[in-house]
Amino acid sequence: MSNLNDLLVESRIFANREVLSPHYIPKKLIFREKEINNIERALAPSLKGERGRNLFIYGKTGTGKTSCSKYVIDEVNDIPNTRARISYINCRIYNSRYRVLNKIVSDHLPTYAKRGYGAVDLYEKLTSWIEEDSKILVIVLDEIDVVRDLDDLIYTLTRINSDIKAGGVTIIGISNKVSFKESLDPRSLSTLYETELVFPPYYATELYAIIKDRVLTGFKPGTINDDVLHFIAATAAKEGGDARLSLKMLSKAGELAEDKRQSTVGMKEAEEAAKLVESDVVYDLIVTLPEHHKLVLYAIAVLTLSGGSYKKLTDGVDTYLFSGEVYNRYKSITESMHKEAKSERWYRKYLSELEMQGLVAAFESGKGIRGHTKLIKLLYPPQKTKSVLEKDIFGTEASDSK
């Protein structure tokens, strides 16, 4: 175990740990020029004092959505004499209409927000502040799908534009759930008139260039070689092209080498780091899923462990489950919790979102297996997935598999 003196000794591996953080925004975001231009285009009218078009940004975790948005926000904040005012809101923290309104007012009228006013007062204060000199308020809602009363929030924010005589509001929503809009009320949707921007996952070659760029300032010269970087990039690409994942692996490999008092990072540390980080990331992701997504995933984990009803679909390595069988198990688990199971249409959406998150693989079976059906495979260890979900859903590990 290291003592305090060890921790204070200058690192043999790292030159600047900060550049390896997922929150660090580099001066140039490589492979995202097109996406940055699209965000800039959406905001251009706001900078001229006109209402911009609302923009919705989608893409898997680690595809650069937040980094690019913050990059453009920094650009806007550097422009003198613009009428645009920006509020960036992390909806994991500000997850209700009231909290979002209060955060916007705190950003721009801090003394007023501290007085504990209700939502109506905050709304009125905000509209008069926008109107007084025709401001354009740009509201960036990161992880917008987490907001509990999202319909109310969108209705309130879009209503500002019809309630004011001058100025306006532009909304940028960021989400890693492409289908989240389908749960919105049609009236909320019709007031949005949004432009959509999808961020694709990074390829292995792009991830390699991203981490190579960070290594130049984050690591000491000669401490990590190209083979290790290629391995980390290829592993992260296989896990869905997540740049955050590659940076976590890079950082963890450096820490492992440092703990062993080495002056270089080898393939052994990279492989060890990949295993540790992959399991961290997936279980962080599982606990942030909405409730019914968790219940569907739980049904998949339970059936994977029991082998499902159709042994012929277990090839000795992987277990493939019929979609209908998973839905029936999801229904019985939900009903045993005295909750109402969602329809098959909703279930299919949950399944495609779990697939998009890289937690399951789903594909159509060929002819011959009871006609055409969807086969599902869990992509993470079933026992660990089941335990994490039991702890999260039931507050304890269930004694049986239900």
Backbone hydrogen bonds in HBPLUS format (Angstrom, degrees):
<---DONOR---> <-ACCEPTOR-->    atom                        ^
c    i                          cat <-CA-CA->   ^        H-A-AA   ^      H-
h    n   atom  resd res      DA  || num        DHA   H-A  angle D-A-AA Bond
n    s   type  num  typ     dist DA aas  dist angle  dist       angle   num
A0006-ASP N   A0003-ASN O   3.05 MM   3  5.46 122.5  2.40 106.3 119.9     1
A0007-LEU N   A0003-ASN O   3.27 MM   4  6.68 153.4  2.35 148.6 156.1     2
A0008-LEU N   A0004-LEU O   3.10 MM   4  6.38 136.4  2.29 145.0 156.7     3
A0008-LEU N   A0005-ASN O   3.20 MM   3  5.16 130.5  2.45  93.2 106.2     4
A0009-VAL N   A0006-ASP O   3.23 MM   3  5.37 148.4  2.34  99.8 108.9     5
A0220-LYS N   A0013-ILE O   2.81 MM 207  5.66 166.5  1.83 157.9 156.2     6
A0015-ALA N   A0218-GLY O   2.72 MM 203  5.10 164.0  1.74 123.1 128.1     7
A0016-ASN N   A0218-GLY O   3.12 MM 202  4.42 166.7  2.14 109.7 112.2     8
A0020-LEU N   A0017-ARG O   2.98 MM   3  5.59 159.5  2.02 119.5 126.3     9
A0021-SER N   A0018-GLU O   3.07 MM   3  5.41 163.4  2.10 112.3 117.5    10
A0024-TYR N   A0021-SER O   3.16 MM   3  5.40 160.8  2.20 107.9 113.8    11
A0036-ILE N   A0032-ARG O   2.96 MM   4  6.16 160.6  1.99 152.9 158.5    12
A0037-ASN N   A0033-GLU O   2.92 MM   4  6.15 158.0  1.96 149.3 155.5    13
A0038-ASN N   A0034-LYS O   3.01 MM   4  6.33 148.9  2.11 144.1 152.6    14
A0039-ILE N   A0035-GLU O   3.03 MM   4  6.38 152.2  2.11 148.2 155.2    15
A0040-GLU N   A0036-ILE O   2.88 MM   4  6.14 163.6  1.91 153.2 158.3    16
A0041-ARG N   A0037-ASN O   2.84 MM   4  6.05 151.7  1.92 144.9 152.8    17
A0042-ALA N   A0038-ASN O   3.07 MM   4  6.29 153.3  2.15 141.2 147.6    18
A0043-LEU N   A0039-ILE O   3.07 MM   4  6.36 143.9  2.21 145.5 155.4    19
A0044-ALA N   A0040-GLU O   2.85 MM   4  5.92 125.4  2.15 143.5 158.3    20
A0046-SER N   A0043-LEU O   2.92 MM   3  5.35 119.1  2.30 112.2 127.7    21
A0047-LEU N   A0043-LEU O   3.30 MM   4  6.68 145.3  2.42 152.3 162.3    22
A0047-LEU N   A0044-ALA O   3.11 MM   3  5.33 127.5  2.40 102.8 115.8    23
A0048-LYS N   A0045-PRO O   2.96 MM   3  5.19 136.8  2.15 101.3 114.1    24
A0050-GLU N   A0045-PRO O   2.81 MM   5  4.96 159.9  1.85 145.1 139.2    25
A0049-GLY N   A0046-SER O   3.05 MM   3  5.04 159.3  2.09 102.5 107.7    26
A0195-THR N   A0054-ASN O   2.83 MM 141  6.24 155.3  1.89 149.6 154.7    27
A0055-LEU N   A0171-ILE O   2.90 MM 116  6.42 154.3  1.96 154.7 163.1    28
A0173-GLY N   A0055-LEU O   2.86 MM 118  6.36 153.7  1.93 158.6 166.0    29
A0056-PHE N   A0195-THR O   2.77 MM 139  6.18 161.4  1.80 164.9 171.2    30
A0197-LEU N   A0056-PHE O   2.84 MM 141  6.18 149.5  1.93 163.4 164.5    31
A0057-ILE N   A0173-GLY O   2.74 MM 116  6.10 169.7  1.75 166.9 169.4    32
A0175-SER N   A0057-ILE O   2.90 MM 118  6.33 158.3  1.95 167.0 174.3    33
A0058-TYR N   A0197-LEU O   2.87 MM 139  6.27 160.8  1.91 157.6 163.7    34
A0199-PHE N   A0058-TYR O   2.76 MM 141  6.08 167.1  1.78 154.4 157.9    35
A0243-ALA N   A0062-GLY O   2.83 MM 181  4.91 165.9  1.85 137.5 133.2    36
A0068-CYS N   A0064-GLY O   2.94 MM   4  5.90 166.3  1.96 148.2 152.1    37
A0069-SER N   A0065-LYS O   3.10 MM   4  6.24 157.3  2.15 143.5 150.2    38
A0070-LYS N   A0066-THR O   2.87 MM   4  6.07 165.6  1.89 158.0 161.5    39
A0071-TYR N   A0067-SER O   2.89 MM   4  6.02 147.7  1.99 143.3 153.1    40
A0072-VAL N   A0068-CYS O   3.03 MM   4  6.30 157.0  2.09 147.3 151.8    41
A0073-ILE N   A0069-SER O   2.91 MM   4  6.19 154.4  1.98 146.6 154.7    42
A0074-ASP N   A0070-LYS O   2.90 MM   4  6.13 159.0  1.95 148.0 152.5    43
A0075-GLU N   A0071-TYR O   3.11 MM   4  6.43 149.7  2.20 139.7 148.1    44
A0076-VAL N   A0072-VAL O   2.91 MM   4  6.24 159.7  1.96 153.5 158.1    45
A0077-ASN N   A0073-ILE O   2.86 MM   4  6.14 161.2  1.90 154.3 159.6    46
A0078-ASP N   A0074-ASP O   3.15 MM   4  6.33 128.2  2.43 136.6 148.8    47
A0078-ASP N   A0075-GLU O   3.12 MM   3  5.26 138.5  2.30  97.8 109.6    48
A0079-ILE N   A0076-VAL O   3.00 MM   3  5.32 158.4  2.04 110.2 117.2    49
A0136-ILE N   A0083-ARG O   3.14 MM  53  5.90 168.8  2.15 126.3 127.8    50
A0085-ARG N   A0136-ILE O   2.86 MM  51  6.20 153.8  1.93 156.0 158.3    51
A0138-VAL N   A0085-ARG O   2.75 MM  53  6.04 169.9  1.76 166.6 170.3    52
A0087-SER N   A0138-VAL O   2.92 MM  51  6.35 156.9  1.97 166.1 169.8    53
A0140-VAL N   A0087-SER O   2.83 MM  53  6.09 170.5  1.84 163.1 166.4    54
A0089-ILE N   A0140-VAL O   2.77 MM  51  5.94 161.6  1.81 168.0 172.5    55
A0142-ASP N   A0089-ILE O   2.89 MM  53  6.02 157.4  1.94 162.6 169.9    56
A0093-ILE N   A0090-ASN O   3.01 MM   3  5.78 145.2  2.13 118.3 126.1    57
A0094-TYR N   A0090-ASN O   3.01 MM   4  6.22 172.0  2.02 149.2 150.9    58
A0091-CYS N   A0142-ASP O   2.93 MM  51  5.78 161.0  1.97 155.8 161.9    59
A0148-ARG N   A0095-ASN O   2.88 MM  53  6.06 167.6  1.90 150.7 146.4    60
A0100-VAL N   A0096-SER O   2.94 MM   4  6.18 160.3  1.98 158.5 164.1    61
A0101-LEU N   A0097-ARG O   2.94 MM   4  6.17 171.1  1.94 157.8 159.9    62
A0102-ASN N   A0098-TYR O   2.87 MM   4  6.03 163.4  1.90 152.8 158.0    63
A0103-LYS N   A0099-ARG O   2.90 MM   4  6.04 148.6  2.00 141.0 149.5    64
A0104-ILE N   A0100-VAL O   2.97 MM   4  6.28 158.8  2.01 154.3 159.5    65
A0105-VAL N   A0101-LEU O   2.98 MM   4  6.26 167.0  1.99 154.4 157.7    66
A0106-SER N   A0102-ASN O   2.80 MM   4  5.96 151.9  1.88 141.7 150.6    67
A0107-ASP N   A0103-LYS O   2.90 MM   4  6.12 149.6  1.99 146.8 154.2    68
A0108-HIS N   A0104-ILE O   3.30 MM   4  6.59 149.3  2.40 145.1 151.9    69
A0109-LEU N   A0105-VAL O   2.54 MM   4  5.19 155.9  1.60 154.6 161.5    70
A0112-TYR N   A0109-LEU O   3.01 MM   3  5.64 127.7  2.29 117.2 129.8    71
A0113-ALA N   A0109-LEU O   3.28 MM   4  6.56 158.2  2.33 154.2 160.7    72
A0115-ARG N   A0112-TYR O   3.13 MM   3  5.73 165.6  2.15 118.0 122.4    73
A0122-LEU N   A0118-GLY O   3.04 MM   4  6.33 161.9  2.08 154.7 160.4    74
A0123-TYR N   A0119-ALA O   2.89 MM   4  6.07 157.5  1.94 148.6 154.8    75
A0124-GLU N   A0120-VAL O   2.97 MM   4  6.25 162.3  2.00 151.4 155.6    76
A0125-LYS N   A0121-ASP O   2.92 MM   4  6.10 161.0  1.96 151.4 156.8    77
A0126-LEU N   A0122-LEU O   2.92 MM   4  6.06 158.2  1.96 148.1 154.4    78
A0127-THR N   A0123-TYR O   2.94 MM   4  6.22 163.6  1.96 154.4 158.2    79
A0128-SER N   A0124-GLU O   3.06 MM   4  6.25 163.7  2.09 149.2 153.4    80
A0129-TRP N   A0125-LYS O   2.96 MM   4  6.12 149.4  2.06 143.7 152.7    81
A0130-ILE N   A0126-LEU O   2.97 MM   4  6.23 156.2  2.02 152.0 157.8    82
A0131-GLU N   A0127-THR O   2.97 MM   4  6.11 162.7  2.00 147.6 152.7    83
A0132-GLU N   A0128-SER O   3.01 MM   4  5.98 148.6  2.11 142.9 149.4    84
A0135-LYS N   A0130-ILE O   2.92 MM   5  4.92 151.6  2.00 150.2 150.3    85
A0134-SER N   A0131-GLU O   3.33 MM   3  4.98 172.6  2.34 103.3 104.0    86
A0168-GLY N   A0135-LYS O   3.00 MM  33  6.63 145.7  2.12 151.7 155.0    87
A0137-LEU N   A0168-GLY O   2.83 MM  31  6.25 157.7  1.88 164.1 160.4    88
A0170-THR N   A0137-LEU O   2.87 MM  33  6.27 159.6  1.92 154.4 158.0    89
A0139-ILE N   A0170-THR O   2.83 MM  31  6.25 164.0  1.86 168.0 172.7    90
A0172-ILE N   A0139-ILE O   2.83 MM  33  6.11 166.8  1.85 155.1 154.3    91
A0141-LEU N   A0172-ILE O   2.73 MM  31  6.11 162.2  1.76 166.3 172.7    92
A0174-ILE N   A0141-LEU O   2.92 MM  33  6.12 158.2  1.97 158.4 151.8    93
A0143-GLU N   A0174-ILE O   2.85 MM  31  5.42 124.6  2.16 124.1 140.6    94
A0146-VAL N   A0143-GLU O   3.05 MM   3  5.93 171.2  2.06 127.1 129.9    95
A0144-ILE N   A0174-ILE O   3.05 MM  30  5.96 149.3  2.15 153.4 160.8    96
A0147-VAL N   A0144-ILE O   3.19 MM   3  5.86 163.5  2.21 119.3 123.7    97
A0153-LEU N   A0149-ASP O   3.03 MM   4  6.37 158.4  2.08 151.9 158.8    98
A0154-ILE N   A0150-LEU O   2.87 MM   4  6.11 172.6  1.88 162.9 163.0    99
A0155-TYR N   A0151-ASP O   2.89 MM   4  6.01 164.0  1.92 151.4 156.7   100
A0156-THR N   A0152-ASP O   2.90 MM   4  6.03 161.3  1.94 148.0 153.2   101
A0157-LEU N   A0153-LEU O   2.89 MM   4  6.15 170.0  1.90 159.0 161.1   102
A0158-THR N   A0154-ILE O   2.91 MM   4  5.95 164.1  1.94 151.7 156.3   103
A0159-ARG N   A0155-TYR O   2.96 MM   4  5.93 138.5  2.13 138.9 150.1   104
A0162-SER N   A0159-ARG O   2.93 MM   3  5.37 131.6  2.17 107.9 120.8   105
A0163-ASP N   A0159-ARG O   3.01 MM   4  6.28 135.1  2.22 148.7 162.2   106
A0163-ASP N   A0160-ILE O   3.01 MM   3  5.02 131.4  2.26  96.9 111.1   107
A0164-ILE N   A0160-ILE O   3.08 MM   4  6.19 129.8  2.34 155.4 164.9   108
A0180-PHE N   A0177-LYS O   3.20 MM   3  5.54 170.3  2.21 115.7 117.9   109
A0182-GLU N   A0179-SER O   2.98 MM   3  5.62 147.5  2.09 118.1 126.8   110
A0183-SER N   A0180-PHE O   3.09 MM   3  5.79 161.4  2.13 116.8 122.3   111
A0184-LEU N   A0181-LYS O   2.86 MM   3  5.22 161.7  1.89 113.8 119.7   112
A0188-SER N   A0185-ASP O   2.95 MM   3  5.35 123.1  2.28 110.3 124.3   113
A0189-LEU N   A0185-ASP O   3.12 MM   4  6.49 161.4  2.15 155.9 161.5   114
A0190-SER N   A0186-PRO O   2.88 MM   4  6.08 154.7  1.94 145.7 152.4   115
A0191-THR N   A0188-SER O   3.24 MM   3  5.44 137.8  2.43  99.1 110.3   116
A0192-LEU N   A0189-LEU O   3.06 MM   3  5.36 156.1  2.12 108.3 115.9   117
A0202-TYR N   A0241-GLY O   3.15 MM  39  4.45 168.5  2.16 123.4 119.8   118
A0206-GLU N   A0203-TYR O   3.11 MM   3  5.22 120.5  2.48  98.2 112.8   119
A0207-LEU N   A0203-TYR O   2.92 MM   4  6.25 161.3  1.96 156.9 162.5   120
A0208-TYR N   A0204-ALA O   2.89 MM   4  6.08 155.5  1.95 148.7 155.5   121
A0209-ALA N   A0205-THR O   3.15 MM   4  6.40 157.9  2.20 139.0 144.0   122
A0210-ILE N   A0206-GLU O   2.92 MM   4  6.21 152.5  2.00 148.7 156.9   123
A0211-ILE N   A0207-LEU O   2.91 MM   4  6.18 170.7  1.92 158.3 159.3   124
A0212-LYS N   A0208-TYR O   2.86 MM   4  5.90 153.8  1.92 148.9 157.4   125
A0213-ASP N   A0209-ALA O   3.04 MM   4  6.07 152.5  2.12 138.1 144.7   126
A0214-ARG N   A0210-ILE O   3.21 MM   4  6.57 149.1  2.31 141.5 149.4   127
A0215-VAL N   A0211-ILE O   2.85 MM   4  6.07 150.3  1.94 147.8 156.3   128
A0216-LEU N   A0212-LYS O   3.25 MM   4  6.53 147.1  2.37 145.2 151.6   129
A0217-THR N   A0214-ARG O   3.24 MM   3  5.74 136.1  2.45 106.8 116.3   130
A0218-GLY N   A0214-ARG O   2.67 MM   4  5.62 149.5  1.75 153.5 164.1   131
A0219-PHE N   A0215-VAL O   2.99 MM   4  5.07 165.4  2.01 129.6 132.5   132
A0223-THR N   A0220-LYS O   3.28 MM   3  5.88 150.4  2.38 144.6 141.0   133
A0265-VAL N   A0223-THR O   2.66 MM  42  5.97 157.9  1.71 176.9 174.7   134
A0229-LEU N   A0225-ASN O   3.30 MM   4  6.69 157.1  2.35 145.8 152.4   135
A0230-HIS N   A0226-ASP O   2.82 MM   4  6.05 160.7  1.86 156.3 161.1   136
A0231-PHE N   A0227-ASP O   2.99 MM   4  6.20 152.7  2.06 143.9 151.4   137
A0232-ILE N   A0228-VAL O   3.01 MM   4  6.30 162.8  2.04 151.5 155.4   138
A0233-ALA N   A0229-LEU O   2.92 MM   4  6.11 165.3  1.94 153.0 157.1   139
A0234-ALA N   A0230-HIS O   2.92 MM   4  6.02 160.8  1.95 146.6 152.0   140
A0235-THR N   A0231-PHE O   2.94 MM   4  6.13 157.3  1.99 149.6 156.0   141
A0236-ALA N   A0232-ILE O   3.00 MM   4  6.21 165.1  2.02 151.9 155.6   142
A0237-ALA N   A0233-ALA O   2.91 MM   4  6.06 148.7  2.01 144.5 153.7   143
A0238-LYS N   A0234-ALA O   3.02 MM   4  6.18 152.6  2.10 143.4 150.1   144
A0239-GLU N   A0235-THR O   3.14 MM   4  6.41 137.7  2.33 139.1 150.4   145
A0241-GLY N   A0236-ALA O   3.01 MM   5  5.62 131.4  2.25 132.6 138.3   146
A0240-GLY N   A0237-ALA O   3.12 MM   3  5.34 153.7  2.19 110.4 111.3   147
A0246-SER N   A0242-ASP O   3.27 MM   4  6.67 154.9  2.34 144.7 150.8   148
A0247-LEU N   A0243-ALA O   3.03 MM   4  6.32 153.5  2.10 148.7 155.7   149
A0248-LYS N   A0244-ARG O   2.86 MM   4  6.15 152.9  1.94 150.1 158.0   150
A0249-MET N   A0245-LEU O   2.94 MM   4  6.19 158.9  1.98 150.5 156.0   151
A0250-LEU N   A0246-SER O   2.99 MM   4  6.14 157.5  2.04 142.1 148.5   152
A0251-SER N   A0247-LEU O   2.94 MM   4  6.11 164.4  1.96 147.6 151.5   153
A0252-LYS N   A0248-LYS O   2.83 MM   4  5.98 164.7  1.86 151.3 156.0   154
A0253-ALA N   A0249-MET O   2.82 MM   4  5.97 157.9  1.87 150.1 156.0   155
A0254-GLY N   A0250-LEU O   3.14 MM   4  6.38 155.4  2.20 144.4 150.6   156
A0255-GLU N   A0251-SER O   2.99 MM   4  6.33 153.5  2.06 146.9 154.6   157
A0256-LEU N   A0252-LYS O   2.89 MM   4  6.17 158.7  1.94 152.6 157.9   158
A0257-ALA N   A0253-ALA O   3.07 MM   4  6.29 158.6  2.12 146.6 152.0   159
A0258-GLU N   A0254-GLY O   2.93 MM   4  6.13 153.9  2.00 145.3 153.2   160
A0259-ASP N   A0255-GLU O   2.82 MM   4  6.08 155.3  1.88 151.3 157.9   161
A0260-LYS N   A0256-LEU O   3.15 MM   4  6.40 140.3  2.32 138.7 148.5   162
A0260-LYS N   A0257-ALA O   3.19 MM   3  5.18 126.4  2.50  92.3 105.9   163
A0262-GLN N   A0257-ALA O   2.93 MM   5  5.31 168.0  1.95 158.8 154.8   164
A0261-ARG N   A0258-GLU O   2.89 MM   3  4.86 156.6  1.94 105.9 111.8   165
A0270-ALA N   A0266-GLY O   3.18 MM   4  6.53 155.3  2.25 145.4 152.7   166
A0271-GLU N   A0267-MET O   2.88 MM   4  6.09 159.4  1.92 153.0 157.3   167
A0272-GLU N   A0268-LYS O   3.02 MM   4  6.21 159.6  2.06 145.5 151.5   168
A0273-ALA N   A0269-GLU O   2.81 MM   4  5.94 158.4  1.85 147.1 153.5   169
A0274-ALA N   A0270-ALA O   2.91 MM   4  6.10 154.5  1.98 145.3 152.0   170
A0275-LYS N   A0271-GLU O   3.22 MM   4  6.51 159.3  2.27 146.5 150.2   171
A0276-LEU N   A0272-GLU O   3.12 MM   4  6.41 167.3  2.14 152.7 155.8   172
A0277-VAL N   A0273-ALA O   2.87 MM   4  5.94 173.0  1.87 160.0 162.1   173
A0278-GLU N   A0274-ALA O   2.99 MM   4  5.92 162.8  2.02 146.1 151.4   174
A0279-SER N   A0275-LYS O   3.33 MM   4  6.46 167.1  2.35 145.7 148.7   175
A0280-ASP N   A0276-LEU O   3.12 MM   4  6.36 157.3  2.18 144.7 151.5   176
A0281-VAL N   A0277-VAL O   2.85 MM   4  6.02 171.9  1.85 162.0 163.1   177
A0282-VAL N   A0278-GLU O   3.06 MM   4  6.21 169.0  2.08 153.2 155.9   178
A0283-TYR N   A0279-SER O   3.20 MM   4  6.24 160.7  2.24 145.2 150.2   179
A0284-ASP N   A0280-ASP O   2.96 MM   4  6.14 146.8  2.07 148.0 157.7   180
A0285-LEU N   A0281-VAL O   2.97 MM   4  6.16 150.3  2.06 144.6 152.9   181
A0286-ILE N   A0282-VAL O   2.90 MM   4  6.19 154.1  1.97 146.6 153.2   182
A0287-VAL N   A0283-TYR O   3.34 MM   4  6.44 167.3  2.36 142.2 143.8   183
A0288-THR N   A0285-LEU O   3.14 MM   3  5.40 145.1  2.27 104.1 114.3   184
A0289-LEU N   A0286-ILE O   3.15 MM   3  5.49 166.3  2.17 113.0 117.1   185
A0294-LYS N   A0290-PRO O   3.14 MM   4  6.45 154.6  2.20 154.1 161.7   186
A0295-LEU N   A0291-GLU O   3.03 MM   4  6.42 151.1  2.12 146.8 155.3   187
A0296-VAL N   A0292-HIS O   3.00 MM   4  6.21 154.5  2.06 143.9 149.7   188
A0297-LEU N   A0293-HIS O   2.93 MM   4  6.18 164.1  1.96 150.0 154.8   189
A0298-TYR N   A0294-LYS O   2.74 MM   4  5.93 149.0  1.83 146.1 155.8   190
A0299-ALA N   A0295-LEU O   2.98 MM   4  6.21 154.1  2.05 141.3 147.5   191
A0300-ILE N   A0296-VAL O   3.02 MM   4  6.37 153.1  2.10 147.1 154.5   192
A0301-ALA N   A0297-LEU O   2.90 MM   4  6.20 157.2  1.95 149.5 155.4   193
A0302-VAL N   A0298-TYR O   2.89 MM   4  6.11 166.1  1.91 155.7 159.1   194
A0303-LEU N   A0299-ALA O   2.98 MM   4  6.12 166.0  2.00 148.5 152.5   195
A0304-THR N   A0300-ILE O   2.87 MM   4  5.97 149.7  1.96 143.9 153.0   196
A0305-LEU N   A0301-ALA O   3.08 MM   4  6.31 154.8  2.14 146.7 152.4   197
A0306-SER N   A0302-VAL O   3.11 MM   4  6.43 147.3  2.23 142.6 151.8   198
A0307-GLY N   A0303-LEU O   2.82 MM   4  5.85 112.8  2.27 137.0 153.5   199
A0308-GLY N   A0303-LEU O   2.90 MM   5  4.93 117.2  2.30 145.2 148.0   200
A0307-GLY N   A0304-THR O   3.26 MM   3  4.99 146.2  2.38  91.1 100.9   201
A0313-LEU N   A0310-TYR O   2.98 MM   3  5.86 166.6  1.99 125.2 129.7   202
A0314-THR N   A0311-LYS O   2.87 MM   3  5.43 158.2  1.92 124.2 124.9   203
A0320-TYR N   A0313-LEU O   3.21 MM   7  5.46 148.1  2.31 128.5 137.8   204
A0315-ASP N   A0318-ASP O   3.16 MM   3  5.83 146.3  2.27 160.4 164.5   205
A0321-LEU N   A0376-ILE O   2.79 MM  55  4.99 169.0  1.81 145.8 149.6   206
A0376-ILE N   A0321-LEU O   2.75 MM  55  4.99 153.5  1.82 141.8 150.9   207
A0326-VAL N   A0322-PHE O   3.13 MM   4  6.49 155.6  2.19 152.0 158.6   208
A0323-SER N   A0374-LYS O   2.99 MM  51  5.41 145.8  2.11 162.8 159.9   209
A0327-TYR N   A0323-SER O   2.94 MM   4  6.27 158.3  1.99 150.7 157.0   210
A0328-ASN N   A0324-GLY O   2.99 MM   4  6.26 158.7  2.04 147.4 152.4   211
A0329-ARG N   A0325-GLU O   3.06 MM   4  6.33 156.2  2.12 145.8 152.1   212
A0330-TYR N   A0326-VAL O   2.83 MM   4  6.06 162.0  1.86 155.1 160.6   213
A0331-LYS N   A0327-TYR O   2.89 MM   4  6.14 157.7  1.94 149.7 155.6   214
A0332-SER N   A0328-ASN O   3.02 MM   4  6.30 160.3  2.06 146.1 150.7   215
A0333-ILE N   A0329-ARG O   2.90 MM   4  6.14 158.4  1.95 153.9 159.7   216
A0334-THR N   A0330-TYR O   2.90 MM   4  6.07 165.8  1.92 152.3 156.5   217
A0335-GLU N   A0331-LYS O   2.87 MM   4  6.05 164.8  1.90 153.1 157.5   218
A0336-SER N   A0332-SER O   2.97 MM   4  6.03 147.6  2.08 137.4 146.1   219
A0337-MET N   A0334-THR O   3.04 MM   3  5.24 142.2  2.19 100.0 111.4   220
A0339-LYS N   A0334-THR O   3.11 MM   5  5.43 156.8  2.16 144.5 146.2   221
A0338-HIS N   A0335-GLU O   2.90 MM   3  4.90 157.7  1.95 109.9 112.8   222
A0347-TYR N   A0343-SER O   2.93 MM   4  6.24 159.4  1.97 150.1 156.9   223
A0348-ARG N   A0344-GLU O   2.89 MM   4  6.13 153.4  1.97 148.0 153.0   224
A0349-LYS N   A0345-ARG O   3.31 MM   4  6.65 146.8  2.43 137.5 145.9   225
A0349-LYS N   A0346-TRP O   3.00 MM   3  5.07 119.2  2.38  96.8 112.5   226
A0350-TYR N   A0346-TRP O   2.92 MM   4  6.31 158.9  1.97 155.9 161.9   227
A0351-LEU N   A0347-TYR O   2.92 MM   4  6.17 157.7  1.97 150.6 157.0   228
A0352-SER N   A0348-ARG O   3.00 MM   4  6.27 156.0  2.06 143.2 148.9   229
A0353-GLU N   A0349-LYS O   2.94 MM   4  6.23 147.9  2.05 148.5 157.8   230
A0354-LEU N   A0350-TYR O   2.87 MM   4  6.16 154.8  1.93 151.3 158.3   231
A0355-GLU N   A0351-LEU O   2.94 MM   4  6.18 145.7  2.06 143.0 153.0   232
A0356-MET N   A0352-SER O   2.89 MM   4  6.10 148.9  1.99 136.6 145.2   233
A0357-GLN N   A0353-GLU O   2.93 MM   4  6.17 144.0  2.06 143.4 152.7   234
A0359-LEU N   A0354-LEU O   2.99 MM   5  5.50 154.9  2.05 173.9 166.1   235
A0358-GLY N   A0355-GLU O   2.94 MM   3  5.07 152.7  2.01 102.5 111.2   236
A0379-LEU N   A0359-LEU O   2.97 MM  20  5.51 166.4  1.99 147.5 145.1   237
A0361-ALA N   A0377-LYS O   2.83 MM  16  5.18 158.0  1.88 150.7 158.2   238
A0377-LYS N   A0361-ALA O   2.82 MM  16  5.18 155.4  1.88 156.2 161.8   239
A0363-PHE N   A0375-LEU O   2.95 MM  12  5.40 155.6  2.01 148.7 156.7   240
A0375-LEU N   A0363-PHE O   2.72 MM  12  5.40 176.5  1.72 160.9 161.0   241
A0365-SER N   A0373-THR O   2.69 MM   8  5.51 163.7  1.71 172.3 178.1   242
A0385-THR N   A0381-PRO O   3.00 MM   4  6.13 163.6  2.03 155.6 161.0   243
A0386-LYS N   A0382-PRO O   2.81 MM   4  5.90 162.8  1.84 150.0 154.9   244
A0387-SER N   A0383-GLN O   2.93 MM   4  6.14 159.6  1.98 146.1 151.7   245
A0388-VAL N   A0384-LYS O   2.95 MM   4  6.16 166.6  1.97 153.7 156.8   246
A0389-LEU N   A0385-THR O   3.04 MM   4  6.22 162.9  2.07 149.3 154.1   247
A0390-GLU N   A0386-LYS O   2.86 MM   4  6.06 157.1  1.92 150.9 157.6   248
A0391-LYS N   A0387-SER O   3.01 MM   4  6.18 162.6  2.04 151.0 155.2   249
A0392-ASP N   A0388-VAL O   3.04 MM   4  6.21 151.0  2.13 140.9 149.4   250
A0393-ILE N   A0389-LEU O   2.63 MM   4  5.74 170.7  1.64 161.1 163.2   251
A0394-PHE N   A0390-GLU O   2.87 MM   4  5.35 145.4  1.99 131.3 142.3   252
A0395-GLY N   A0391-LYS O   3.00 MM   4  4.57 122.2  2.35 106.7 117.9   253
